[in-house]
Amino acid sequence: MGLPTQLAAAASPWEGRRSLAGRRGVALRRDGAKLRSVPPAWRLGVLGAALAVLLAGGRAGAQTKLTPLSDSDTEILSALPDEKPYNVRIHFLRSNERRHDVFFPALRHLGGGYIGVGADQNYTLAAVARSELLWLIDIDGDVVQWHRIYSALIPAAETPAELLALLSGNKDAQVKAALAARWPEDEAKRLWPTFLRYRGLLTAHLRAEKEVRQRGRPVTWIADPELYQHIRALMQARRVIARVGDLHGETTLVAIGAAARRTGHLIRTVYLSNVEQWTDRVAPWGCISTDLHRRIDRHRAYPYRNRRLPGVPMDHPWTSRGTHG
């Protein structure tokens, strides 16, 4: 069981961090407004003990070995349909979001299933959550193809350095072998031109992500060896399913909800990036099918890009300027 949490750190009006004024028993927002008094010390002690128990349980669950899915589950999940990809102007093969780490406290050790849109930023979020099954969807066929390429290359690379070496252009024979080992012949051939088209861009991207630190600690899936190993274990167990899908379409998300129900997987993390900007819905959850709603656990995290993020330093904006590409 994952650690119960609010929807996300970004969804609350404050992050729970105290300024120096907290020493005087007051929590402040960044604008200086008083929020609440600090509870008595004995209550903090009780709360701390309770959190320690919950965290211990969450960590124990996170250590569960990720084994391959059963044949019946594999058959159900492999049958998930693709929708027609959009003819996009810009291929978002790398994210311009820079502070996924602000969601780590809400995500840590949630476990369960994960649904996300976009590129490899999902690996960071899912690894922190210790998710056990990933559904990755996007309207861009190239993004989905790269998830499938990663699904072949990451199991073949024990370390981030080995993954970068596979993208270098000096190990094309190994890349072809990895694609052939993971995918049927026709799919491996289809993925090869996509690999050649973007490997330069993504090599530069991953090298930059490998150096990302906050407060001296690595905060991306390719910078933190522990996060990388979790993603590698997921891909070795074939627990990452990538599909072309539209969040307000009528096929893929409905099928994911049905598959989650049939295989008994609760969805604990949903990452939508800024997709609500491109829907006609008022509520961000309105674009998710009713069937999928039934599989989203109440102890879930919902990283929501377009909310203001209290406590994020102004010199580290949530997104960088410019486009994703």
N, C-alpha and C positions, 0 to 999 in steps of 0.2 A: 504494500500500500504506500502511495506517495505521500509526501508531506502536505496536509491541507493548507491551502493558501487562498488569498484573495485572487481575483481574476488576473491581475498583474500589478507590478509596482507602479506602472505608469497610469493605471486606472484610478489611483487614489489621489486626493488633492495634495498629498505630501508624501514624502518617501519614508518618513519615520526616522530620518537622521536628525540629530540635534546639533545646534550651534553651540558655541561656548556658553550661551545663556542656559543651556540644558543643565549645567552644573547648579544653577540656581532654581531648578525644579520647573522650568518652562520649556516647552518645545515650540520652535518658531518655524514658520515658512520662510522662504527666501525673501519675501516682501516684508518680513518682520512681524507679521501678524501672529498673535498668541493663538496656539491651537488647543493645548490642554495641559493640565498639571501632571507632573510625573507621579505615578502611583507610589504608595509607601514601599519601603525597602522589602518588607516581608512579601508583598504581592509580587514584586519583581523576582524574588527568590523562588516562589512557587511557579511563576511563569517560566523562569529559566529552567527549572527541573522538568516541567512539562515539555518544553521545546527540546530539551536534551533527549528525552525518551522518543519523541517524534523523529528527531533527526537520526537517532541511532537506528530506528526502524527503517527510515528511508534509505540510509546507507547500506543496511543489510540487504534490502531489496535490490539496490543498485548493483550489488556484487553477484547477482544471479547470472549464471552463464547463459549467453545467448546461443541457443541451439537452433539448428535448422527447423523450419516449420514442418508440421506433419504434411503428408502427401495430400490429405483432403484440404487443409488450409492453403497449401501452395496452389492447388487447382482452383480454389475459389478466388484467391487474390490474383493469380495470373490471368484470370478471365475478365478482370476489370477493363472496361472499354476506354479508348481514347476518343476525345472529341476532335473536331476539325481545328487545326491550329489557326491562329490569327495571322494575317499578313502584316507583321509589325514593322515599324520603321527602325526601331532601335532594339537590338537583342540584349536583354539585361542578364548577361552571363556573369556579372559580378555586381555586388550590391554597393550602393553609395551610402549605406547606413553604417555609422561608425561606432555606435555605443550600444551594441547588443548586451554588453556586460551589465547595463543598468537593470536588466530583467533577470539576472542570474539568481538573486534571492528568491524570487517568485517561482522560478523554474526548477531549482535544484532538487534532484532526486524525486521528481514527480512520477517517473516511470510511465507505463501505459503506452497508448498509441499517440502518434503525432501526425498532424496535418499541416503542411506548409506550402507556401507559394514562393517562387523565385529560385535562386541559385544556391551556392554553397553556404550562405549564411545560415541556412536551415541546419547544417551539420553542427555548427556551434551551439545553437539553441537546443537541438535534440540531444546532443552529447551532454550538455549541462543537466538537462532534465532526465538523463539516463533513460530515454525513450526506448521502447522495446520493439516497436514496429513503426516505420515511417511511410506515410503516403505523401509524395511530393507532386504537386500539380502546377501547371503553368499554361498560359495560352500560347506561349512561344515554343514551337517544336524544337528549336535549337537548344533551349534551356533544358528541356526534358531529355534530349539526346545526350547532353553532357552529364546529366545524372546517371544515365546508363553507361556512359564511358567511365565515369568515376567508379561505378559499381563493378567494373571489370579491373580497373587499374589499382584501386586502393587495396583490395585483397592481395594483389601481387607485390605491394610495396609495404614492407614492415615498418618503415619510418617515413615521416614527411620528406626527408632528404631523398629517399628512394623514389617517392612519388614525383618529386620535381625532376629527378633524373629521367624518369620515363617520358616527361614532357619536353625534354631538352632537344630532341631531334637526333640523339645519338643511340637511341634504343628502340627504333621503330619495329624491329623484329619481335622484341619482347612485348611491345604494345599490341601488335597484331595477334600474338599468341594469347595474350590476356583477353582480348576481345573475343577470340574464337573459343576460348575456354568457358566464357561466361554466357555467350549469346549464340543462337543458331547462326548458321553461315550467312544467310541473307541479311540478318540484322547486323552482324559484325561488319559486313561490307558496307552497309548503309551508314554506319557510325564512323567509318574510317575517314571519309572526306570532311566530316564535321570536326573530327579530331585535328586534322591538318589545318583547317581553317582558323581554329581558335587557340591552338596550343601556345602560340607566342603570347597572345593577350593574357591567357590564364596562367602561364608561367610567371609573367611579371606580377599578376595579381596575387598569386599564392606566395610568391617570395615576399611581397609587401605584407601580406596577412601574417606570415610567419614571424614578423618582427613586431607585431602589435602588442603593446603592453599597456596596462593600466595599473598605476601604483606598483610598478615593477613586476607585475605578474602577467603571464601570457593569457590572452582572453579570446583566442580564436581556436577553432578545431585543428588548425594546422600548426599553431604555435605551441599549444599545450599537448604534450605527449599523451596524457591520460585521455583527453577529449578525442584525439586522433585514434587511439586504440579502441575507444567505444564505437566510433563510426566504422572503423575497419571490421570490428566484430559483427556489427549489424550487416555489413555488406558480405562478409564471409558466410553468414547465416542466411543470406538472401532475404533480409527483412526490410529492404528499401524498395518501395514500389513507386516508379515514376510514370506519370501519365499526362498527356495533353488534356487539360480540363479547364472549364470555365466556371468560376464560382457562382455565377447565376445562370449556368447552363442546366440542362435537364437530364444529363446522362451520368457523367463521371462521379460527381459528388453523391448523387442518389445511389449509385452502385457501391461507392465506398461505405456509405452508411449501412447498406444491406450486407456487405461483406464483413464489416466490423461486428455486426449483430450475429451473423452466422458463425464467425470464428471466435466469438466471445471476447473481443478486444475492446476495452474502454479507451476512449480518446481523452488524454489528459492535457495536451498542448495543441493550440491552434494558432498558427502564425499567418497573418494576412498582409503584412507589410502595409502598403498604401492602397491596397486594391479597392477599398471602399470609395476612393476618388473616382473610380471608373464604373461604378454601378449606379443605378437610379434609386437605390434603396436609402431610406432614412437611417435605419438602424444597421450597424455593421453585421449583426447576426442575421439580418433578414435575408441575406443571400445564401444561407445554408439550409439545406433541405430538412424537412421535418424528420425524416428517417435518420439522418445523420445526427440531429439534435439528441435523439434518444441514446446515442452511443457516446455523447460527450459527457464525461464524468463531472460531477459538481465540484470536485477538487481539481480544477483545471487552471491553466495559465493562458492568458490571452494577450500576447505582446502586440500592442496596437500603436503603429508608428506615428499616427497623426495626432496623438494626444500630447499636450505639453508634459515634459518630463521634469518635475521638480527635482532640484538637487543636482542636475547635470551641469557641470561647469560650462560657462559660456565659451571657453576656449576649446571645448570638445563638443561641438554640436552633434545632435542625433544623426543628421545627415550632412554630407559634404555638399559643396556647391557643385552645380553642373549635373550632368546626366549620369545614369548608372554606368554607361559604357565608357 
